[in-house]
Amino acid sequence: MATDGTASGRRSHVWMFLVLFLGLALAIAGNIYQFVRGEQVARDVALLEQNMQSQIAKMSDAAVQNLEANQQRFDDMKKQFQDQTAAAVRQARSEVKRTNGKLTDSLEKKHREIADQLSNFKQDTSDRFDKVSSDLDQTGADLKRAVGDLGIMSGEVATNSKELATLKQLGERNYFEFDLTKTKDPQRVGDIRLKLRKTDPKHNKYTLDVLADDRTIEKKDRTLNEPVQLYVAGARQPYEIVINQVKKNEVIGYLATPKVKIPRGQQQASE
């Protein structure tokens, strides 16, 4: 019985040894597998990194080439634009120069035309002035002075429209033309009023009332071209009425008044 127990214990030890050996072998095999697997992964990672670096290098080269190509196209476009701009500037300068030349010629031509027109106008004006001066001299020689109905020597008396125009051009007095008919109400002429009473065309006589300074003055049986005179407040010289035409119930003539009058304040002081 003791022999059987010893043999059984030995077998138990053998089995334990086998189990331990088998476990150790499996552990060693697992470590070897893990080592080999790690090396494979490292190689794969290194290969992948190498491929990525190669792709990046290729992409970088392509980008550099594209950048250089774009830069070349930009330089070409810039040069083309500069050439076109320079050509446009030269053409514009040429156009401006040609236009300025035409404008200068046009201005010189217009200047000559204006100068000719001014010369012609000056000559025409001079001729007209000489003619008017001659007419004024001739008409002035025809103008007469006469003693008015107040016994005062009058200024020049116009007997017609031409002579009256000459008097107006001389500008020594104010002149108001009128065509006076026989009416109920007086007619304003200048700063006075006139009312025709009667006419005598056969003998060129007339009678009228003059209303001035709040008073009425009758001028009776006056004759053609006679200076009919009256003093008006503020005037140092008399007003003069001259009738050039006497018709039935109508007379045509003018009123001559002084250009300068005494202001109302000075007039009252002198009085």
C-alpha positions in Angstrom: 0.0 0.0 0.0 2.9 2.3 0.7 4.3 1.5 -2.7 1.0 2.4 -4.4 0.9 5.7 -2.6 4.5 6.6 -3.6 3.8 5.8 -7.3 0.6 7.8 -7.2 2.5 10.8 -5.8 5.1 10.6 -8.4 2.5 10.6 -11.2 0.9 13.6 -9.6 4.2 15.5 -9.7 4.8 14.5 -13.3 1.5 15.9 -14.3 2.0 19.1 -12.5 5.4 19.5 -14.1 3.9 18.9 -17.5 1.2 21.5 -16.8 3.7 24.1 -15.7 5.9 23.4 -18.7 3.0 23.6 -21.1 1.9 26.9 -19.5 5.4 28.3 -19.7 5.6 27.2 -23.4 2.3 28.9 -24.2 3.4 32.1 -22.4 6.7 32.1 -24.3 4.8 31.4 -27.6 2.4 34.3 -26.8 5.3 36.7 -26.1 6.9 35.6 -29.4 3.7 36.2 -31.3 3.2 39.6 -29.7 6.8 40.5 -30.6 6.5 39.4 -34.2 3.1 41.2 -34.4 4.6 44.4 -33.0 7.5 44.2 -35.6 5.0 43.8 -38.4 2.9 46.7 -37.2 6.0 48.9 -36.9 7.0 47.9 -40.5 3.5 48.7 -41.7 3.5 52.1 -39.9 6.9 52.9 -41.3 5.8 52.0 -44.8 2.7 54.1 -44.5 4.6 57.0 -43.2 7.0 56.7 -46.1 4.1 56.5 -48.6 2.6 59.6 -47.1 5.8 61.6 -47.2 6.2 60.6 -50.8 2.6 61.7 -51.6 3.2 65.0 -49.7 6.4 65.6 -51.7 4.6 64.9 -55.0 1.8 67.3 -54.0 4.3 69.9 -52.9 6.1 69.7 -56.2 2.8 69.9 -58.1 1.8 72.9 -56.1 5.1 74.6 -56.7 4.7 73.9 -60.4 1.2 75.3 -60.5 2.3 78.4 -58.5 5.2 79.0 -61.0 2.8 78.5 -63.9 0.3 81.0 -62.4 3.0 83.5 -61.7 4.2 83.2 -65.3 0.6 83.7 -66.6 0.2 86.7 -64.2 3.5 88.2 -65.5 2.4 87.7 -69.1 -1.0 89.3 -68.4 0.7 92.2 -66.6 3.1 92.8 -69.5 0.2 92.6 -72.0 -1.9 95.1 -69.9 1.1 97.4 -69.6 1.7 97.3 -73.3 -2.0 97.9 -74.1 -2.1 100.8 -71.6 1.0 102.4 -73.0 -0.5 102.0 -76.5 -3.8 103.6 -75.4 -1.9 106.5 -73.7 0.1 107.1 -76.9 -3.1 107.0 -78.9 -4.9 109.4 -76.5 -2.0 111.8 -76.5 -2.0 111.7 -80.3 -5.8 112.4 -80.4 -5.4 115.2 -77.9 -2.6 116.7 -79.9 -4.6 116.4 -83.1 -7.7 117.8 -81.4 -5.8 120.7 -79.9 -4.5 121.5 -83.3 -8.0 121.5 -84.8 -9.2 123.5 -81.8 -6.4 126.0 -82.2 -7.2 126.4 -85.9 -10.9 126.8 -85.2 -10.2 129.4 -82.4 -7.9 131.3 -84.7 -10.5 131.2 -87.5 -13.3 132.3 -85.1 -11.0 135.1 -83.8 -10.4 136.3 -87.3 -14.1 136.3 -88.0 -14.9 138.1 -84.8 -12.1 140.6 -85.5 -13.5 141.2 -89.0 -17.0 141.6 -87.7 -15.8 144.1 -85.0 -13.9 146.0 -87.7 -17.0 146.1 -89.9 -19.2 147.0 -87.0 -16.8 149.7 -85.9 -16.7 151.1 -89.4 -20.5 150.9 -89.8 -21.0 152.5 -86.4 -18.6 155.2 -87.3 -20.4 155.9 -90.6 -23.8 155.9 -88.8 -22.4 158.2 -86.1 -21.1 160.6 -88.7 -24.4 160.5 -90.5 -26.3 161.1 -87.3 -23.9 163.8 -86.3 -24.4 165.4 -89.7 -28.2 165.1 -89.3 -28.1 166.5 -85.8 -26.0 169.4 -87.0 -28.3 170.0 -89.9 -31.4 169.6 -87.7 -29.9 171.7 -85.0 -29.4 174.4 -87.5 -33.1 174.2 -88.4 -34.2 174.4 -84.7 -35.5 177.8 -83.7 -35.7 179.7 -80.5 -38.7 181.9 -79.7 -40.1 184.1 -77.0 -42.8 182.3 -75.2 -46.2 183.6 -74.1 -44.7 184.7 -70.8 -42.1 186.8 -72.6 -39.3 184.5 -71.8 -36.9 183.2 -74.4 -37.5 179.5 -74.8 -35.2 176.7 -75.6 -35.0 175.2 -79.0 -38.5 174.6 -80.4 -39.3 171.5 -82.5 -41.8 172.0 -85.3 -42.0 168.3 -86.4 -41.2 164.8 -85.2 -37.7 164.8 -86.7 -36.7 168.0 -84.9 -38.3 166.6 -81.7 -36.2 163.5 -82.0 -33.1 165.7 -82.3 -34.1 167.5 -79.1 -34.5 164.2 -77.3 -31.0 163.1 -78.4 -29.5 166.4 -77.2 -31.1 165.5 -73.8 -31.2 169.0 -72.4 -34.8 168.6 -71.2 -37.5 166.0 -70.6 -40.0 165.6 -73.5 -43.5 164.2 -73.4 -45.4 163.8 -76.6 -49.2 163.9 -76.6 -52.2 163.7 -78.8 -54.9 165.8 -77.0 -58.6 165.6 -78.0 -61.5 167.6 -76.7 -62.9 165.6 -73.8 -64.7 166.2 -70.5 -61.8 165.1 -68.3 -58.2 166.5 -68.5 -55.4 164.3 -69.8 -52.2 163.7 -67.8 -49.0 164.7 -69.6 -45.8 164.3 -67.6 -46.6 165.7 -64.1 -49.3 168.1 -65.2 -52.8 167.8 -66.9 -54.1 169.3 -70.0 -57.7 169.9 -71.2 -58.5 171.0 -74.7 -61.2 173.7 -74.9 -61.5 174.5 -78.6 -59.5 174.5 -81.8 -59.4 176.7 -84.9 -57.6 174.6 -87.7 -58.2 177.4 -90.3 -56.1 179.8 -88.3 -53.9 177.2 -86.5 -55.1 178.4 -83.1 -56.3 176.6 -80.0 -57.3 177.1 -76.4 -56.6 174.7 -73.5 -56.5 174.6 -69.7 -53.3 173.6 -67.8 -53.8 172.0 -64.4 -50.7 172.2 -62.2 -50.0 172.8 -58.5 -53.7 172.7 -57.6 -54.5 175.6 -60.0 -55.9 175.9 -63.5 -54.3 178.2 -66.0 -56.1 179.0 -69.3 -54.0 179.4 -72.4 -56.3 181.1 -74.9 -55.9 181.5 -78.6 -52.3 180.2 -78.8 -50.8 179.6 -82.2 -49.0 176.8 -83.9 -45.4 176.1 -82.7 -45.7 178.9 -80.1 -43.9 178.0 -76.7 -46.7 178.1 -74.2 -45.0 178.6 -70.9 -45.9 178.2 -67.2 -44.0 177.9 -63.9 -44.4 174.8 -61.8 -43.4 174.5 -58.2 -39.8 173.2 -57.9 -38.7 174.2 -61.4 -36.3 177.1 -62.0 -37.1 177.1 -65.7 -40.7 177.2 -67.1 -42.5 174.3 -68.6 -43.1 174.7 -72.3 -46.0 173.3 -74.3 -45.6 173.3 -78.1 -48.4 172.4 -80.4 -47.3 171.2 -83.9 -50.7 170.3 -85.4 -54.1 171.8 -84.9 -57.1 169.7 -86.1 -60.8 169.7 -85.4 -61.2 169.1 -81.7 -57.6 167.7 -81.6 -54.1 169.0 -81.1 -50.7 167.2 -81.3 -47.6 168.4 -79.7 -45.2 167.9 -76.8 -44.4 169.1 -73.3 -40.8 170.1 -72.4 -39.8 170.2 -68.7 -36.5 170.9 -66.9 -34.4 168.0 -66.0 -33.4 169.4 -62.6 -35.9 170.4 -60.0 -35.5 171.9 -56.6 -36.2 169.3 -53.8 -39.3 170.2 -51.8 -37.4 170.9 -48.6 -35.0 173.3 -50.3 -37.9 174.9 -52.1 -39.7 175.7 -48.8 -36.5 177.0 -47.3 -36.0 179.4 -50.2 -39.5 180.6 -49.9 
